[in-house]
């Protein structure tokens, strides 16, 4: 029985690996052709990319340069008070490597004017250690292995309930979420402002892993005119990035929204590695039982359930705005 269970786990694991494999060269050609067609179709002079120093934006930058040439790709770097120094330096390296025109705009004054830093005063969100400690507390209070799914991702969960501790946790989460949203929305305002001035399309950088669990804001980091990577999981994008020559210091770096915690990795908030998340999402699509999927991926059954709940909450949020007689 133990041997048979091991064989079954290996079969599922192999099937998940196969399900996540893509033709990297065909994918590159498809995206490059897509960018060229859309820029031509809308009669724009080029594209604008917000460079964060991370995997997704760098990959988008490389693909856009190949599609249009360096003179038709414009980069925007948008640091603020809590931005990671390494991410800022990596973003500058990338735009210089690509040889594109770019500007750096510090959005700290705008965020100060909104009251963003006042909203999180006392939470020490600039400290990685402090944020990681808060994440541990959030897991205990929400009883969820995923801080994101148990708090931020549940903001729009239909029928959301909670006792005194739950309300307290969501109160803190709301303050952090409000600050995070203001940051990503301000970034998008800057991108669209400059895109309009320069007659460019805004190139989106959201990936499928984060899209499916709602790890984005649709009016912030997901807002764009063309989306190059939303059909690809994070692990697929990492493989594609290596294929097209993205430097190791980008492909080997943990992905981060760079909103607080000195570049806190997204995986710390999601509660899973992207490798595990992508395999779970693939397994859900292939109809595997939660228990079989959990064993093959090496996670708990509860974690598979958390991913499914996050997906449901993401769909509920996407159904907004509600309308009479429709929702």
C-alpha positions, 0 to 999 in steps of 0.5 A: 500500500505504501509502495502504491501510494508512492507510485501514485504521488510520482505519477501526479507529480510527473503530470503536474511537471508536464502540465507546466512545461511550455515551448519557450521559443514559441512563447517568446515569438508569440509575445513579441509578435503580439506587442508589435501588432497591438502597438501598430493596431492602436497607432501608438509610438511605443510602450511604457513599462514600470520597472521594479527591479523584479522578474516580471517587469524585467521580462516584459522590458526585454520582450518589448525591446525585442518587439519594438527596439530600444527607442520605442520602449520607455521606462519609469522607475517609481521608488518611495520611502519604503522601497528596497534599495536593492530593487531600485539599484536592480531596476536602474541596472536593467534599464541601462542594460536595455539602453532605453530612455527612462525617468525616476520619479520618487512618489513619496511626496504624493503618498505623504499627501494622501496620508499613507505613512500616517495610516501605518504609523507604529507598524514599522512596515519598513523593517523586514523583521517587524513585518515577518513577526506581524505575519506570524501573528496574523497566521495565528489570529486568522488560523490560516497558513497564508497571511494573504489569504487569511487577511488581505485576500479575504477583504472581499470574501462574501459572508466574511465573519470574524470574532473580536480577534478576527476583527482586530486582525482585519483592522490591522490588515486594512491599514496595511492594505490601504497603504499598499493600494495607495502605492500601487494606484499611485504608480499606475497614475504615473504610468498612465500620465506619462503614457498619454503624454508619450502616446504609448501603451502601458505594458502590464506585468501581472502573472497568472500565478498571482492573477488566479489567487487575487494577489494584485489590484485590478486598478493598480498593478493589474491595470494596463493596455496590453498584458504580456504575462498573464497567461503564464505562471511565475515558474514559466516566466522564470524559465522564459526570462532565462531563455531570453537572457535576463540576468541571473541577479533578476531571475534568482531573486525572490519576487516582491511587490516592494510595498513594505518590509524592505522588499519582503518576498511575495512568498512570505505573504502567500505562504507558499513557494511559487513552485508549489503554488503553480503545481497546486493551480495546475492540479486543480485544473486537472481535477485532482483530489485535494489529498492526492494533490497535497501529497504530490506537491508536499503541502497540507490538504488545508493549504490546497483548500486555502488556494481554492478559497483565495481563487473564489475570493478573487472571482468574487472581487472580479465580479465587482461592481455589483449591479441591480439584477445582475450580481 
